Structure formats: structure tokens, C-alpha cells
Amino acid sequence: MKKHLLLFAAILFTGAVIAQDTITGFTFPVNSGPDSLNANLGLPGNLGYDIRFEGTDTTYNTIFFVDGTSDFAAAATGWDNGADEKFWSIKFKAENYSSFKVSSAQSSDAINPGPRDFKLQWRLSSGTYADIDGGTVTVGEDWTTGVVTELPVPITGQGTSSIYIRWILTSNTNTAGGTLDNHGVSMIDNILVTAVSTLGVNEILYTNQVTVAPNPTEGMFRISTRVPAERISIYAMNGTKVYETFATQQTTSLNLDLPSGLYLVKVQLKGSDDVYTTRVIIN
């Protein structure tokens, strides 16, 4: 029994260490207002950066909203003659992070077929774009064909520089197999960039600094801390982050619709670099 408990603790510790932090993300929960095109997930400093539809020397102010995978998605026309020229792009900063990964979903309108072929690239503000291995995307007229899931991005040496990722058009073919015209609609949703902190944050397992109640739970529970929490993150046992909030109080009430299982609750307290980890069982 003791051997089994030690092995279980080792698995939990590994899951906590390799978990990715959300750097920036776009799920487009609203379709109007000054922040509708801005990142709605990620580090606080990245929430003011927007998604753009650009050409090599041009930013097109033609983005609009359509129905996405859950709420809304960004969309644009005017992709004709855009091979190796026109692209979706995002910007963010992530000092002291490594092991970057990007996810996204792209689609095309069935009535006005949009671009079919893209590839992902990245650069620093002082550099040029480089291809991301495995970043070729073939888009369909659905939200399942043109999906990228946790694609590694080899970002290094960024310091305080801005980082850019783009989805650049690689052909003038539309999703129906014809030639792109200026009415073709490209859509993008569920953009997520994650990474691992390189600061060597002290991970403290199962501490009385953090309590979860009730535990086990059906999904409704409270996280209480001795001092106000700065960030609360919840991870599945495979290291996938399933929830995050930037909290400022000592008690945070959650109601999460998650599959049954064991989850890690990671809490960073205000004014501290330490991360306190405990667990919650969802029935």
C-alpha cells in the first residue's frame, strides 16, 4: 500500500510540474464592443492585444463575427490573390516562459467558400517569420477539419520582446476546389497559446494554506486560502488546464461542468511566487 501511495504522489507531482499556463487565448465570447477582438484568456498584459487580418504591408479592417464553435468566431472576406501574402495574426508577450504550444480552429463559409490552405509561422518583434513544424492546415466547411491541437512552437530568447503567430494563406484555392474570390469567408476561433514558466516556482503539495470543500463534489465547491489568492488554475491529470481565474479574494466559489475524476488545484497567493497544489475529486 505504501509503495502504491508513493507512486501516486509521484504521478501527481509530475502532472503539476509539466502543466501549461495560458499565455493568450481568443474564444470571442461577445460580438460587439471595443474589446470584442481582444484576447479574453491569458496573462493580464496580453488581454489588450487583438487578432488581425493582415497582408504583408497592410492591416485590413474588415473583421466581422459569425457563429463559432460555441459563441462567436472572427471572420473576414477579401482573401483573393492572397497566397503567401494575407494572414490572420496575434501578438503577445511571455517573458520567462518556454515550451510553447498553440491550438486553433479554422473554417470556411459553405455559400461563399473561403481559403482552404494555411500554414502557421512565428517570429519575435525583431525577427522574421519562420514555419512551425507540422503547422500546415487544410480548412473545410466545418469546425473539425482545420483544427490545430497543442502544436509545439519553438519560441526562444524572447525576453520582453513581442511574439507573433500567424496563419498565412498558402494557395489561392477555396474549400470548394475553385479559385478564391473576394467574397470567400475565412473564420477562426478557439485560439490558445500555452507555455511553461521557467522561473522555477516552488511547488508545494497538499498544504493547509489551501482548502477545497466539499471534496468530493459534484462540481460546486469553494477554494479557501489563508491570504487572498492571485491565480487559481485547475488541471486534469494529463496536465491539461481546464479552468483558470485571476482571483483577489480568500474564498472563491466555483461551479464546473467537468468529467468525473481527480483534478489538481494550483493556487498562487497574492505577493508570493509559491504555488500551492491540492486536489479535488469530481463525481
N, C-alpha and C positions, 0 to 999 in steps of 0.2 A: 504493500500500500504506500509506504513512504517513497519508494522508487517511482511509483506512478505519479505521486503528488509533485515530486521534484521535476519530472519530465513535463508535467502540465504547466508548472510555473515557468519553465524554460520556454515553452511554446508561447505563453502569454507575453513574456518579456521580449521575445523576438518580434512578435506582432506589433508591440508598442514602438520598438526602435525603428522598424522599416516603414512605418506608416507615413504616407504622403500628406503634406499640408497643402491646402488650396491656396494657390497664388493669385489666380484670377479666374473668373467664370462669367459666362453670359447665358442666361436662360430666358431672358426677355419676358418677365412676368407682367409688364404693362406695355401698352402700345401707343402711349402718348406722354407728353411732358418732357422737360429738359434732360431728365436722366434715363429716358427710355432706351437709349442706345448705349448707355454706360454699363460697365461690369457691375453685376449685382452680387457677386461672390468673390471672396479672396481677401488679401491683405488690405487694410484700410486705405493705404496710399494708392492702391490700384483701382479703387471704386470710381474715380473720376475720369478714367480713360474709356474712350468709346471704341466701337467697332466701325470700320470704314470700308467703303467700296472705292478702290483707287486704281489709277493707271500709273505707269512708270513715273510720269511727271504731273499727275493730275489726281485730285480728290473729287469724286463725283458726289454731289449732294442729292442723290436720288433714292436713298434707302427708305423703304416703307415696311409695313408689318403685315404678315399673313398668319393664319393658324399654324402653329408649330407642333412639336411632339406632345406638349401638354398645354402651354399657354400660347405664346406667340413666337414668331421667328422673324429675323431680319430678312428682307428680300430686296432685290434690285433688278432692273432691266438695263439694257444698253451694253450688253456683253459682246455685240457683234464685232468681228475683226479684232478680238481681244487676246488671241493666243500669245502667251509669253509677255503680255502687256497689262492685263487687267486682273485684279485680285481683291479678295477680302483680306483685311489685316487687323491685328490687335497689337496693343502695346502694353507693357507692364514693367515693373521693377522687382527684383528679387535678390537683393544682396544677401550673402551668406546662405545661399541655397544651392543644392546640386541635385542630380538625378531627376531632371525634369521629364514630365510626361504630358502629352496633350491628347484630348479627346474632342470629337465634334461630330455633328450630323449635318449632312447637306442633302438637298432635294431640289427637284425641278417641277415646274408647273406642267400639268398634262395638256392644257389647252394651248399654252404658249411655251413650248419646250425650251428649257434653258441649257446652260453649259453642261456637258457631260464629263469632261476630263479636267482634273485638277491635280496639283501636287503641293505638298507642304514644304515650306522653307523657313529658315530663321536667320536672324542677324542681330548684332549689337548696334547701338546707335552710331558707332564709329566704323562699322564694317559693312560688308556686302552680304547679300542673301546667299545661303548655302542650302542645298537639298537636305531634307530629313530622310534618312534611310527608311524604306517602307512607307513613305508618305504619298504614294500615288493613290488617287481617289477617283473611282468611277461612280458618277451620280446617276440615280434613277428617279422615277417619278413617284417616290415614296420616301419614308424616313428610315429605311433599313439598309438600302443598298450603299449609300455614300457615307458610311459610318466609320470613324476612326476611334479606336479604343485604347487609351493609355499608350500611345506611341512615344517611345523614348526620343527626347530631343537633346543633342549633345552640347548643351549650353555650358560654357566655362568662361572664367575670367571676366564675368560681367561687372563685378564691383557695384558701383552705384549707377552704372550705365543703364539706359532703357534697353529693353529686349523686345524684338518684334517677331511675330509669327504671321505668315501669310499663306493663303490658299490661292495659288496662282493658276490661271487658266492655261492649259497646255495644248488645246486644239480649238478649232472653230466649228466643231461638231456638236449638235444638240442631242438631247436624250432620245429623240426620235430617229436619230441617224442622219438627219439632214444638216443643212448649214445654218449656223446661228444667225438670227436677225436681231434687230434692236428691241423687239418685243419679248424675247426669251427671258424667263424669270428664273433667277437663281436664289435659293433660300438656304439659310444656315441657322443652326440652333445648337443648344447644349454644348457650348464651348467650355472646356475646363482645362486649366493648366495646374498641375500639381508638382511638388518638389519636396526634397528632404532638407531640413535645416542642417547646416554644417557647424553650428555654434557649440556642439557638444553639450546640449541641455541636459541637466541632471534629471534622470527619470526615476521617480520614487514610487514603488509599487505598494498598493494596499496600505494606505496611511490613514490615520484618524483626522487628517486635515480635510478630507472629503468624505461625505456620506451620501448614499443613494437610498431612497425609501419611497414606496415599498420596493423590495427586491427579494424574490422575483416580482415581475409586474406584467400586466397585460399591455403596457405601452405608455401608461401615465405614471410619472414618477417625479420626484424632486431631487435636485442636486444641491446639497448644502455645503458651504465651506466656512472655515473659521474667520477668513477675511474675504472681501469681495473678489470674485473671480474676474479675470480679464478675458479668458477664452475657454470655451468648453467644446471639445471635439469628441465624437463617438465613432468608434471603428468596429467593423466586423472582424472576425478572427483571421481573415485572409489579408488584413491590412488596408482594406478599402474604407475610406472615410464615408460615413453615411449621414453625418449631421455635424454642423458647426454653428456656433453662435459666439458673438463677442459680448460677453455679459459684463455687468458692472455691479451686480448685487451679490449678496451672500446666499440667497436661495433662488434657484431657477427651476421653474415648473415646465415640464415637457410632456407632450402627448405625441408619441412617434408611432407611425404605422410601419413596423419593421417585421420581417420574418422571425419566427421563433428561433432563439439561440442565445449564445453568450456573446456579449459585446464589451469592449474596453471603453471606459470613460476617462478621458485625459483632460485635466484641468490645469491651466496656468493661472496662478494667483496674481493679483494686481501688485506691481512693483517687484516681481520675482521672475527669474529665468527658469526656476524649477517647474517641472511638470509632474503633477501628482496623478497617478493612474489607479483606478479601481475598476470594478466590473459590475455589470448588470445583466441579469438573466431576463429575457423577454419570452413569455409563454405564448 
